[in-house]
């Protein structure tokens, strides 16, 4: 789940929803809207807190984090309806049918954000590595000396799991 101020192109990763199989993502978000929006506002107090109560929540397909980070055009965010906008079947969704795992920042972490258009598509070009940037080569003599110096006096067996 990503949150943004209406009309802004910055989408902040807020957390993930869980749901049983016959609950739609839209229902899962709508059932927990207040929790998710409050979490987003507290997670980003400068950017989102001033607009709490009016934030937009968007979802991305499951397991798409890397594709989102690379701005891949195969991932489109979907804007969720607020509960008061009429989410079909919402009244039948019991609390035990859904869950929310909010994003938590480690010390010094800035938080993940992405830039999207109003249609949920990336507003930035896809991040790719050109063949020139992908280097597969053996270390040169100077690099080998540095590696050997780092490993000097260490038991190599301690560096690897012996499973």
C-alpha positions as CSV (number, residue, x, y, z in Angstrom):
1,X,0.0,0.0,0.0
2,X,1.3,3.4,-1.0
3,X,0.0,6.8,0.3
4,X,0.1,10.2,-1.2
5,X,-1.3,13.7,-0.9
6,X,-4.0,14.3,-3.5
7,X,-2.4,15.6,-6.7
8,X,1.2,14.9,-5.6
9,X,3.4,12.6,-7.6
10,X,5.3,11.2,-4.6
11,X,3.9,7.9,-3.4
12,X,5.2,6.7,0.0
13,X,5.4,3.0,0.8
14,X,3.1,2.6,3.9
15,X,2.9,-1.2,4.4
16,X,1.2,-4.4,3.2
17,X,-2.3,-5.7,3.6
18,X,-3.1,-9.4,4.2
19,X,-6.5,-10.9,3.3
20,X,-8.3,-14.2,3.0
21,X,-8.8,-15.5,-0.6
22,X,-12.3,-14.2,-1.1
23,X,-11.6,-10.6,0.1
24,X,-10.5,-8.2,-2.7
25,X,-7.5,-5.8,-2.2
26,X,-10.0,-2.9,-2.4
27,X,-12.1,-4.4,0.4
28,X,-9.0,-5.2,2.6
29,X,-7.8,-1.6,2.3
30,X,-11.3,0.0,2.8
31,X,-11.9,-2.2,5.9
32,X,-8.6,-0.9,7.4
33,X,-8.6,2.6,5.9
34,X,-8.4,4.5,9.1
35,X,-5.6,2.4,10.4
36,X,-3.6,2.6,7.2
37,X,-4.1,6.4,6.7
38,X,-3.2,7.1,10.4
39,X,-0.1,5.0,10.1
40,X,0.9,6.8,6.9
41,X,0.4,10.2,8.5
42,X,2.5,9.3,11.5
43,X,5.2,7.6,9.3
44,X,5.6,10.7,7.2
45,X,4.7,13.6,9.6
46,X,6.0,16.4,7.4
47,X,4.8,15.2,4.0
48,X,1.5,13.4,4.9
49,X,0.3,14.4,8.4
50,X,-1.0,17.8,7.3
51,X,-3.4,16.1,4.8
52,X,-4.6,13.3,7.1
53,X,-8.2,12.5,6.5
54,X,-7.7,13.3,2.8
55,X,-4.8,11.0,1.8
56,X,-5.1,8.7,-1.1
57,X,-4.2,5.0,-0.8
58,X,-3.0,3.0,-3.8
59,X,-2.0,-0.6,-4.1
60,X,0.6,-2.4,-6.3
61,X,0.5,-6.1,-7.2
62,X,2.0,-8.4,-4.6
63,X,5.7,-9.0,-4.7
64,X,6.3,-6.1,-7.1
65,X,8.7,-4.1,-4.9
66,X,11.7,-4.5,-7.2
67,X,9.7,-3.7,-10.3
68,X,8.3,-0.5,-8.5
69,X,11.8,0.5,-7.5
70,X,13.0,0.2,-11.1
71,X,10.0,2.1,-12.4
72,X,9.0,-0.8,-14.7
73,X,6.0,0.1,-16.8
74,X,4.6,-3.4,-16.1
75,X,3.4,-2.3,-12.7
76,X,0.5,0.0,-12.4
77,X,-0.8,1.2,-9.0
78,X,-4.6,1.1,-8.4
79,X,-6.3,3.9,-6.5
80,X,-8.4,2.6,-3.7
81,X,-11.9,3.9,-2.8
82,X,-12.5,5.4,0.6
83,X,-15.0,3.3,2.6
84,X,-17.6,6.1,2.3
85,X,-17.3,6.0,-1.5
86,X,-19.1,2.6,-1.5
87,X,-16.9,-0.5,-1.6
88,X,-19.0,-3.4,-2.6
89,X,-19.3,-6.1,0.1
90,X,-17.4,-4.1,2.7
91,X,-20.0,-4.8,5.4
92,X,-19.4,-8.5,5.2
93,X,-15.6,-8.2,5.8
94,X,-14.9,-9.2,9.4
95,X,-11.7,-7.9,11.1
96,X,-10.2,-11.4,11.2
97,X,-10.4,-11.6,7.4
98,X,-7.8,-8.8,6.8
99,X,-4.6,-7.5,8.3
100,X,-2.1,-4.7,7.9
101,X,1.7,-4.7,8.4
102,X,2.8,-1.1,8.5
103,X,6.2,0.0,7.3
104,X,8.8,0.8,10.0
105,X,11.9,2.9,9.5
106,X,15.2,1.8,11.0
107,X,17.4,4.5,12.5
108,X,18.5,6.9,9.8
109,X,16.3,5.3,7.1
110,X,14.6,7.8,4.8
111,X,11.7,5.6,3.7
112,X,10.8,4.2,0.2
113,X,9.0,6.4,-2.2
114,X,8.2,6.3,-5.9
115,X,7.0,8.9,-8.4
116,X,3.8,8.1,-10.3
117,X,1.3,9.8,-12.5
118,X,-2.4,10.0,-11.7
119,X,-3.0,6.8,-13.6
120,X,-0.6,4.9,-11.3
121,X,2.1,4.5,-13.9
122,X,5.7,5.5,-13.3
123,X,6.5,9.2,-14.0
124,X,10.2,8.5,-14.2
125,X,12.0,6.4,-16.9
126,X,12.8,2.8,-16.1
127,X,16.1,2.2,-14.3
128,X,18.3,-0.1,-16.4
129,X,21.9,-1.0,-16.5
130,X,23.6,-0.7,-19.9
131,X,25.9,-3.5,-21.0
132,X,28.8,-1.2,-20.4
133,X,27.8,-0.8,-16.7
134,X,27.6,-4.6,-16.1
135,X,31.1,-5.7,-15.6
136,X,32.1,-9.3,-15.1
137,X,35.8,-9.7,-14.7
138,X,38.5,-11.2,-12.5
139,X,40.0,-8.9,-9.9
140,X,43.2,-7.2,-11.0
141,X,46.5,-7.6,-9.1
142,X,46.0,-4.6,-6.8
143,X,42.4,-5.8,-5.9
144,X,43.7,-9.3,-5.2
145,X,46.4,-7.9,-2.9
146,X,43.7,-5.9,-1.0
147,X,41.5,-9.0,-0.7
148,X,44.4,-11.1,0.6
149,X,45.3,-8.4,3.1
150,X,41.6,-8.3,4.4
151,X,41.7,-12.1,4.7
152,X,45.1,-12.3,6.3
153,X,45.0,-14.3,9.5
154,X,41.3,-15.3,9.2
155,X,40.0,-18.8,9.1
156,X,38.1,-19.0,5.7
157,X,35.9,-21.7,7.1
158,X,34.4,-19.1,9.5
159,X,33.3,-17.0,6.5
160,X,31.1,-19.6,5.0
161,X,28.1,-21.6,6.5
162,X,28.9,-25.3,6.5
163,X,25.4,-26.6,6.2
